[in-house]
Amino acid sequence: MKKSVIHNVPSLRSALRATALASLALAATLATGVTAALAESQAPFQNWHQGFQEDTAGWYDASTPGPVGWCGDISRVTRDDMAPDDPGPSAGKAYATVSFGLCNEFWGSLGVIGAPYAPGPDLKIALNAWPKAGYVTDLDVYLDPAWSGAYQGNFEFAGVPASTLIQYAATIFEKDYLVGDIHTGPHYFVDVEAVSGQEALSVGGYTVVEPAWYTFRFRFADSNGDVRVDFELLDRTGGVLSTIDNIAPTNLQGPFRTPFTDPVETANYTTGWVWFFDIGLGLALPIDEHRQRPGR
């Protein structure tokens, strides 16, 4: 499949280190800009589906200006665009690729760098209350074990091994979130690791040895009043390949992941969204069939 072409790699590396220095400014500005709609939202929970058949609406990258925009690139790929070695969509006639890179002018001025995030159209998939049945978010991700040894993660300086090729995360928000509050967590991370010495990847304890589409599923639920987040890796038939039960919430200080120690109670939290915190530099990661729906 085609690889994205990344220019000015030294500038990207410098920006990565600047991200650590800009962490507090990042958090404060993120609260001010990106979550403005959250504090005002009174909408009921909505099902949401983005299959990239017509556009990439609901995902944001460096092409969107201002605080709602972000970093990296999301590009739609149709059958007419596909090279012979491209994977093809997991469903329909098109899919998208996401890649790590520089941010728009707003975030770039803070030294931030990253990859696209998905709050839905007009940030509407974040609510102002916890849904009674919880909720589920699915994203199809194409994984190729040949990426092991071909790419490296970008946050080794922050204590994340270079073998961590992809950092995929979900976040939720406090119910009384106000514009201007700092939001550093909780985040729930799932990593895609290169297996040392093998042409293989590892996700949640499952070893990927065949290139294919996989579904990354987060389940958000109420467990005796506390938010519980589980992850499932599924194959194309819906079979569960691996699970990560009760993921520990993470706090972010710039690029540094630390334990989130405050209580995470459903009475105090709302829904949130998913994003790619890191994707190996130069990798255009195929994604498809993003869905959010009530739990059961």
C-alpha positions in Angstrom: 0.0 0.0 0.0 1.1 3.6 -0.5 3.1 5.3 2.2 2.7 8.9 3.1 5.6 11.2 2.4 6.7 13.2 5.4 9.0 16.2 4.8 11.0 18.1 7.4 11.5 15.2 9.7 14.0 17.2 11.9 11.3 19.8 12.4 8.8 17.1 13.4 11.2 15.7 16.0 11.9 19.2 17.4 8.1 19.7 17.6 7.7 16.5 19.5 10.1 17.7 22.2 8.4 21.1 22.3 5.1 19.3 23.0 6.3 18.4 26.5 7.2 22.0 27.2 3.8 23.2 25.9 1.7 20.7 27.8 -0.1 23.1 30.2 -0.8 25.6 27.5 -2.1 22.7 25.3 -4.5 21.5 28.0 -5.9 24.9 28.8 -6.4 25.9 25.2 -7.9 22.5 24.3 -10.5 23.2 27.1 -11.2 26.6 25.8 -11.6 25.8 22.1 -12.4 22.2 21.3 -14.8 21.5 24.1 -16.8 24.7 23.9 -19.7 22.8 22.3 -19.7 20.2 25.1 -20.6 22.7 27.8 -23.6 23.9 25.7 -24.8 20.5 24.4 -28.2 19.4 25.6 -28.7 16.8 22.8 -29.7 13.2 23.6 -27.3 10.4 22.8 -27.1 9.8 19.1 -26.0 6.9 17.0 -23.2 8.0 14.7 -21.7 6.3 11.7 -18.9 7.5 9.4 -18.0 5.1 6.6 -16.1 7.6 4.6 -18.3 6.9 1.6 -18.7 10.6 0.8 -16.4 12.6 3.1 -14.4 12.5 6.4 -16.8 14.7 8.4 -16.5 14.3 12.1 -12.7 13.8 12.0 -10.4 16.7 12.3 -6.8 17.3 11.3 -4.4 20.1 10.4 -6.5 21.2 7.5 -9.2 22.7 9.9 -8.1 26.1 11.2 -8.3 27.3 14.8 -8.7 25.3 18.0 -11.2 22.8 16.6 -8.6 21.7 14.0 -5.7 19.6 15.1 -2.7 17.7 13.7 -1.7 15.3 11.1 -3.8 14.3 8.1 -6.9 12.4 7.3 -7.5 11.6 3.6 -10.3 9.7 1.9 -9.4 6.9 -0.4 -11.8 5.7 -3.1 -11.5 2.7 -5.3 -10.3 4.9 -8.2 -7.5 6.1 -6.0 -6.3 2.7 -4.8 -3.0 1.2 -5.8 -2.8 -2.5 -6.4 -1.4 -3.2 -3.0 -3.9 -1.0 -1.1 -6.2 -3.0 1.2 -9.5 -1.8 -0.1 -12.3 -0.6 2.2 -13.6 -2.8 5.0 -17.1 -2.0 3.7 -18.5 0.1 0.8 -16.5 1.9 -1.8 -14.0 4.0 0.2 -12.0 4.3 3.4 -9.7 6.8 5.0 -6.1 7.0 6.1 -4.8 8.9 9.1 -1.2 10.0 9.6 0.9 11.7 12.2 2.3 15.1 11.5 2.5 18.9 12.1 -0.6 20.7 13.3 -2.5 23.7 12.0 -1.2 27.2 12.6 -3.1 27.5 15.9 -1.7 24.4 17.6 1.6 24.6 15.7 2.3 27.9 17.5 2.2 25.9 20.8 4.7 23.4 19.5 2.0 20.6 19.4 2.2 17.7 17.0 -0.1 14.6 16.6 -2.7 12.8 14.6 -6.4 13.2 13.8 -9.2 13.0 16.4 -13.0 12.3 16.0 -15.5 14.3 18.0 -18.1 13.9 15.3 -19.8 16.6 13.3 -19.8 19.9 15.2 -18.4 18.0 18.3 -21.9 16.6 18.8 -21.0 13.1 20.0 -20.0 14.4 23.4 -23.0 14.8 25.7 -23.8 16.5 29.0 -24.8 13.3 30.9 -23.8 9.6 31.1 -26.0 7.5 28.9 -28.1 5.0 31.0 -26.9 2.0 28.9 -23.4 3.2 28.5 -22.1 3.3 24.9 -19.8 1.6 22.4 -17.5 3.0 19.8 -16.1 0.9 16.9 -13.4 1.7 14.4 -12.1 -0.6 11.7 -8.3 -0.4 11.5 -6.2 -2.1 8.9 -3.1 -3.7 10.3 -0.1 -5.2 8.4 2.5 -7.2 10.3 5.1 -6.0 7.7 5.0 -2.6 9.5 7.1 -4.3 12.3 10.6 -3.0 11.8 9.5 -0.6 9.1 8.1 2.1 11.4 8.7 3.4 14.9 6.6 5.3 17.4 7.4 9.0 18.0 7.3 9.2 21.8 10.3 7.3 22.9 11.6 10.4 24.6 8.4 10.4 26.7 9.0 6.8 27.9 6.9 5.0 25.3 9.0 2.3 23.5 9.7 3.0 19.8 8.1 -0.4 19.2 4.7 1.2 20.0 3.7 2.0 16.5 0.2 3.3 17.2 -1.4 4.8 20.3 -5.2 4.8 20.1 -7.2 6.4 22.8 -10.6 7.4 24.0 -11.4 10.2 26.4 -14.5 11.2 28.4 -15.4 14.5 30.1 -16.7 15.7 33.4 -20.4 16.5 33.3 -20.0 20.0 34.7 -17.1 20.7 32.3 -16.8 24.4 31.7 -15.1 26.3 28.9 -11.6 27.2 30.2 -11.2 24.1 32.4 -8.1 22.0 31.9 -8.7 18.5 30.6 -5.8 16.1 30.9 -7.8 13.0 31.5 -9.1 10.4 31.9 -7.9 8.8 28.7 -8.0 5.1 27.9 -5.2 3.8 25.7 -4.7 0.8 23.5 -1.3 0.3 21.9 -0.3 -1.5 18.7 3.2 -2.9 19.3 5.8 -4.3 16.9 6.9 -7.8 18.0 10.6 -7.8 18.4 12.4 -10.0 15.8 9.2 -11.0 14.0 7.1 -9.7 11.2 4.1 -9.4 13.6 2.1 -6.8 15.6 0.5 -7.2 19.0 -2.8 -5.7 20.2 -4.2 -6.5 23.6 -2.2 -9.7 23.8 -3.3 -10.9 20.3 -0.5 -11.4 17.7 -1.3 -10.1 14.3 0.5 -12.2 11.6 -1.9 -11.6 8.7 -2.6 -8.3 7.1 -6.4 -7.6 7.5 -9.1 -5.3 8.8 -9.7 -5.5 12.5 -12.4 -3.7 14.6 -11.1 -1.7 17.6 -14.0 -1.6 20.1 -14.3 0.4 23.3 -17.2 -0.4 25.7 -18.1 2.2 28.2 -20.3 1.1 31.1 -21.5 1.9 34.6 -20.0 -0.5 37.1 -21.5 0.1 40.6 -21.4 3.9 39.9 -17.9 4.0 38.3 -17.0 4.3 34.7 -15.7 1.0 33.3 -13.9 0.9 30.0 -13.1 -2.4 28.2 -11.5 -3.0 24.8 -12.1 -5.7 22.3 -10.2 -6.6 19.1 -12.5 -8.2 16.6 -11.9 -9.9 13.3 -14.0 -9.3 10.1 -16.6 -11.9 11.2 -17.1 -10.2 14.6 -15.2 -12.8 16.5 -13.4 -11.5 19.5 -9.6 -12.0 19.2 -8.5 -10.3 22.5 -9.9 -8.2 25.3 -8.4 -5.7 27.7 -10.7 -5.6 30.7 -11.3 -2.5 32.9 -8.6 -0.3 31.3 -6.8 1.9 33.8 -7.5 5.6 33.1 -4.5 7.7 32.1 -3.7 11.3 32.7 -1.8 13.3 30.0 0.8 15.9 30.8 1.8 16.8 27.2 3.1 13.5 25.8 3.7 11.9 29.2 1.2 9.2 30.3 0.6 9.0 34.1 -2.0 7.3 36.2 -5.3 9.2 36.5 -6.0 9.0 40.3 -9.3 10.9 40.7 -12.5 9.0 41.0 -14.3 8.4 37.6 -18.0 8.1 38.5 -20.8 8.0 36.0 -22.7 10.6 38.0 -20.0 13.1 37.2 -19.0 12.2 33.6 -20.2 12.3 30.1 -19.4 10.6 26.8 -16.3 11.6 24.8 -14.5 10.6 21.6 -11.6 8.7 20.1 -8.3 9.9 18.7 -4.9 8.7 17.5 -2.3 10.0 19.9 0.5 8.6 17.8 1.0 6.8 14.5 4.5 5.8 13.3 6.0 8.5 11.2 5.4 8.0 7.5 2.6 5.4 8.0 -0.8 6.3 6.4 -3.0 4.1 8.6 -6.2 2.9 6.9 -9.4 3.3 9.0 -13.1 2.6 8.1 -16.6 2.2 9.6 -16.4 4.4 12.6 -19.6 3.9 14.7 -20.9 5.1 18.1 -24.0 3.6 19.6 -25.7 2.9 22.9 -24.4 0.0 25.0 -26.5 -3.0 25.9 
